[in-house]
């Protein structure tokens, strides 16, 4: 009879190894699953679902179903045709404007001395520091004279230029007998500007150098002279025949004064020559020297 | 005692305008020593003095106007 047996040393050795297994198989299973008790199946399912989701997102980035083009398609287009630059001004994308052009433009801005913005900054920084303002009067550099002071002075001058002051200052009559005025704009405001003074002689009656005469103008030229010259003259044609006058010389240009009209002359007149083409008329000459 | 009449403005009728206003004014200034304003028209000469002139002094001017322009004083104010 023959028996099979195990070698005891071998068997003891194997039993010694078994003695090292200090946990049960169930504990080992639980330890592998971890606290979430996930099985390998759970892990596979999770990975599979996540892969599908992420792949879908990546796919949407790489391929646009709207225009049916992938990243590859766009890269291929760029490689073949280049990139359109639509948001730059024409001069930037214009093929005739080169970097040389830009360089020349910049050189022009820098000028013959090739000044940079830093140079200009340095110069400006020095103003007030090293540059003295020696040629201005004291009132200009005085800290007590402000722009308010200047404005006050300007306002004072402006007020003295008021039309009411003009009438008083120039002394034409008493300023109240101007029978006719011309409206106009002075310093942005409407005002009455002296235009015609029909009662000029009456206004000036208190003086001595005034003139008021009537003369007859006929087909033979006649003249009247004044010394000192009249500063203001009003010539009125009171008749029904047109007249022609010359001022300050018998060869001066003739000035027509139609019947029943007049001329007001605002420059010195030392002589008036008058004539008619036909017939005669009466001219009233008024003025003062 | 009566004071002599004095004039500020005088006028002459003249038959010719042989003298200009400038010439008459210069005459008055030189001979009478007074400033004035003179207007000469075809038939009339007007003189306005800057201050009153005594009647006696006007005789110089009367003679001048008479000789030069055949004039006669018609207004004395």
Interface residues (C-beta under 8 A of the other chain):
Chain A: X208 X209 X210 X211 X213 X215 X216 X222 X223 X224 X225 X226 X227 X228 X270 X271 X289
Chain B: X8 X9 X17 X20 X21 X22 X24 X25 X36 X37 X38 X39 X40 X41 X42 X44 X46 X48 X49 X50
